[in-house]
Amino acid sequence: MKKWIFFFVFLPGCFSALYAQNIVKQASEGFDKEQQGITHGKIDTITYASSTVGTNRRALIYTPPGFSNNKKYPVLYLLHGIGGDEKEWLNGGRPQVVLDNLYADKKIEPMIVVMPNGRAMKDDRATGNIMASDKVQAFTTFEQDLLKDLVPFIEKNFPVKTDRESMAIAGLSMGGGQSLNFGLGNLDKFAWVGGFSSAPNTKSPEALVPDVNKAKSKLKLLFISCGASDGLISFSKRTHDYLAEKEVPHIYYIEPGGHDFKVWKNGLYMFSQLIFKPVDLSTFPEYLKMSAAPAANTNGGMGSPGRPRQSAAPETGRNDYKPTSTTQPGKQYPQVNSEGRVRVSIAAPEARLVQLDIGAKKYDLIKDTAGVWKGESAQQDEGFHYYQLNIDGASVPDPGSLYFYGASRWGSGIEVPARDQDKYALRDVPHGQLVKQFYYSKASNKNRPVFIYTPPGYEKEKSKKYPVLYLQHGMGENETGWGNQGYANFIMDNLIADGKAVPFIIVMENSSVDPAVLRANRPPVAPGQNGGAPQTTTGANNAPRSGGGPGAGVNFAAEFEKVLMNDLMPYIETNYRVIADPAHRAMAGLSMGGMQTRSIVMANPDKFAYAGLFSSGIFVPTEITDLEAFKKKGKLVFMSFGGKEGGAARIPPAAEEWNKIGVKAVTYISPETGHEWQSWRRSLYEFAPLLFK
């Protein structure tokens, strides 16, 4: 008899262990389709008083099939993304259907699911500019609303278990970042944490898990998933890489798909089957083994030959398109939605094929009965993008867009709202002046245009002198780039107003010097010395100092150096109140402009104390012609890249070489951007506060 008693006591634990060891596979077809003949759970709206926000707030609550007030349940808090609200999961994911089907198949534990509005502010609607700073801040504020207001309300009004091992948190996109931030930051509250396609609001891995041993001892399950073609995958991967290095058990699963509900529903499908039951850590590595390979992230410029043609991006996602800041006043198109998709419209009744050409891809537009063509792109990186329309093979600007000089022509550009756009927003702060001037250049034998930014107060404080930054554009752009596309003046106004940067003057010149004119004005070359033929030179790592197009093969850095040193700098120092010494002189540039910066500072280490290279390769001490002179006067070498650019990994070792010899070097990686203006705006925002201090 004792044997039988022992057998029955042991058996449930044995079954639980076997049950937990099953690896949860990707959802099969029909997992999200409503089934007949099964018991269904129920979704209700609840209202709770939020002392954090100072108002009543709403959430949705799912109670499982067979719900009883006489039984206590574990709770999953399920969070939405930046463009959603408490109904986003209901409308896009139908979680009640997914969970009902799993209950019917006896694959999950009975649980209550709470779907709150993670935007903790009085007007928490997903309307207007969802990237506005107050709305983004509200996602952080929600942590206190969740812990101090919502959780106590649920525990008081519903039959739930209140121990930490009965509480889980998970979410999609911005909600995935919140779940990781709040869950891992409150391990005394949550033992089960899941992030599906977690967004850039996710804290750095070191901040997420500052105490590795605590995480190992308290976490029952940490689940991280993402679509293989999701542009935000790097945020999930960096967290996984850190956890793997620190040997913190977790599941990391990459599945086919992008940043969409197909992926998020599957995340819920898998995560819900793993929580509130025994866990077998030995199965965790198997999820990585059965993951899909991440898709290659590319971000090319315009005009590349042989680019793929795509049909119009399906009109999926959020239908909240609206004109953007780069749409011409009074025009309705182009538009951008909260996911970063671009929509265009043009009347061309006789055309046979019209395409939107953006982000190195072409999207076919669709013609209506009135002869108006419309269509959308796939999701674009946040920030500024050049684009054009292609009508029966002819590339033309969009008549609805403001025009910008890039790709060696005036054309269309569009601004995709960014989460950090307040850095370069036109704020209610004192403003400097951005003016266009002309000066005569002997080197190029003509009057040349230059844009000059003077900081707030320059016109009033007549006796004050200022440092100066010479700021260069990239290949195919001109002196208008940093003002029109880069918002350099607004970046400086905001930094100065916030007390983050000292006031200084910025000079923005066209460094694409006409090589034919410069060659004509060179002194005669002695016989046997190349006869004056243009030479192609290389900088560090054999990076060419000249560009393609007209005049290719000419050393643009050396040619612009003549204009800068002999004409432009004397003009500025004669006509503006600048402090004319190396300690108060800096040079920086993006792409080609950064390469010019490197070459000019290399050749003139006694003239510049600060050098900034944005997406321009690396700069190491051995390149300086007179290293000792630069060591005495040089104060900073700054190198940056977009996170999607291939050179990002090379700059920390280069910075270390400078730091070893006593010259301060700083690096910056712009998250989730490529070789584009958003990377360079952010680079200037990081670089400027380091100058002249």
Secondary structure, 3 states (H helix, E strand, C coil): CHHHHHHHHHHHHHHHHHHHHCCCCCCCCCCCCCCCCCCCCEEEEEEEEECCCCEEEEEEEEECCCCCCCCCECEEEEECCCCCCCCHHHHHHCHHHHHHHHHHCCCCCCCEEEEECCCCCCCCCCCCCCCCHHHHHHHHHHHHHHHHHHHHHHHHHCCECCCHHHEEEEEECHHHHHHHHHHHHCCCCCCEEEEECCCCCCCCHHHHCCCHHHHHHHCCEEEEEEECCCCCHHHHHHHHHHHHHCCCCCEEEEECCCCCHHHHHHHHHHHHHHCCCCCCHHHHHHHHHCCCCCCCCCCCCCCCCCCCEECCCCCCCCCCCEECCCECCCCCCCEECCCCCEEEEEECCCCCCEEEEECCEEEECEECCCCEEEEECCCCCCEEEEEEEEECCEEECCCCECEEEECCEEEEEEEECCCCHHHHCCCCCCCCEEEEEEEEECCCCEEEEEEEEECCCCCCCCCCCECEEEEECCCCCCCCHHHHCCCHHHHHHHHHHCCCCCCCEEEEECCCCCHHHHHHCCCCCCCCCHHHCCCCCECHHHCECCCCCCCCCCCHHHHHHHHHHHHHHHHHHHHCCECCCHHHEEEEEECHHHHHHHHHHHHCCCCCCEEEEECCCCCCHHHCCCHHHHHHHCCEEEEEEECCCHHHHHHHHHHHHHHHCCCCEEEEEECCCCCCHHHHHHHHHHHHHHCCC
